[in-house]
Amino acid sequence: MKIFLSLFFLFNINYLFSHTEGKRHIEFEKHLISSIEQDAHILALNLSPNSIQLTKFFSGKPTNQTLLKLKQPSKRDKYVLRLLDNNMNELLTLGIGNPFYAYAHHIGFEDRKVMGGPVSSAKIEIAIPINLDAKFIAISSRDSKSNLKDIQKIKLP
């Protein structure tokens, strides 16, 4: 079975790289900031479950705390931030989990049924690459079928 899978994988890779029509160079652009040495646009956001407000927008170097919040969305993220261009095409999606639920983990309270509670707003700061020409930012929520539904879009300066 291992030999069969190895041969199958080898032939498929061989086919992909030997395809002659439309040979073009594909460049992958890194959309996340990975170092505090990189310049970025820093966005300070005030979020609520039904709105988004931009409180600060500047160019500079991100902090370590800002970089920790940058991640690709996963199925566990109830809310995501989407960066859009002028034509409302998605440029970047960032998973922000559920910023409207505060988790409380305290030693001695592990046996409690409730380990947190809802909060009405959240303040977060994100860093986006300078070369990303984002004109809008949207907060979206994930429904029970994992579809994203926009809550609100705002124009970036």
N, C-alpha and C positions, 0 to 999 in steps of 0.2 A: 504494500500500500504506500509506504514511504517513497519507494522508487517511482511508482506511478505518479504521485503528487509532485515529486521533484521534476520528472520529465514534463509533466503538464505545465508547471510553472516556468520551466526553461523555455519551452516552445512558445508560450504566450509572451514572455519577455522578448524573445527573439523576434516574434512577429511585430510587436510594438515598435521596436527600434529599427526594423528593416522596412517599415512602411515608407515608400518613396514619395508619394504624392503629398504636396503641401508641406514640404520640409521647411519648418520655420523654427526660429529660436524662441523658446518660451522662457520669459523671465518671471521669476516669482518675486513679488514685492512683499517685504516684511511689513505688516501693518501694526504690529505691536511694538511699543518702546520696551527695550530690554535692559537699558542701562541708565544710571543717573547722569551719565556723561553726555547723553544724546539730548539735543534741543527738541522741544515738543511744544504743542499747544496744550495748555493746562486749562481745564474747564472745571469750575466749582459749581456743583448743581445742588439745588434744594428739591428733593423729590417728595411727592405724596402719592398715595395709591391712585389718584386721578389727575395728576398734573406734574409738570416739570418746569423748573425755573432756573435760568442761568444767572448765577450771582457774581461770577468772576470769570474772565477770559483773558489769558495773557500767554506770551511765549517765554519759555525759560526751561530750566532743567527740573525734571520731576524729582520728588522726594521718594525715599524708599517706601513710605506708607502708600503713596500713590501707585507705585509700581506693583505692590502686592494686590491691588484691586483689579489689575488688568488680566483678564483671562477670556479664553474662548468660551462661548456658552455651552452648557451641558444640559442634559434632561432635567437635572435637579434645580436649575435656575428658574424660578417663578417669574422673574422680571429680567429683561434685557434692555440695553441701550443700543439703538441703531443709529449710525451716522450715515447720512444720505447726501447725494449731490443735488444739483439744480433740477435734474429730471426725476428725482425721488428714487434713484437707483441706490441700492445698498452698497456702501463702501466698506463698512466695518460693523461688526456686531460684538458687543461685550456682555458677558454674563455677569449679573450683579446679585444673583441669589434671590433672597427675599429680604430687602432692607427694611421692610415694615413689620418685622417680627424680631424682637430682641430675645436672644437666648441667654439664659442665666445658668451658669455652671458653677455651683459653689460646693465646696467640700462639706459634707455632712447633710446635703439635701438631695442626694442622688435617688432616694426612694420616693421622691415627690412625683405625682402624675404630671404636673405641669412644670416645665423648665423654661418658661419664658412667657411672653405676651406680645400683643400687637402694639405698634407705635404708629403715630399719625404722620410722621415725616422723617426723612433721612437726608443728611448732608453727605455728599460724596465728592471726591475729586478724581478726575480721570485725566490721563495724558494721551494725546493722539499725535501721530507723526506730523511734522510740519508739511511734508509733501502730500499729505492726504487733503484733498480739496473738498472738505465737508462743508455744506451750506446749511444743513438742517440736522437736528438731533431729535430722536423720538424715543419715548419710553414705551415699551411693549410688555404685555403680560401673556403668559402661557395658559391656555385653557386646558380642560381635562383631556383633550385629544392631542396635546402638545403643539397646537397651532398658535402662532404669535398673533396677537391682536394689538394694534396701536392704541395707546391711551391718549397721547398728545404728542404733537410735533411742534418744535419751535425753530425759528431761524437763528443761525449763528451769526455773530458779527464778522 
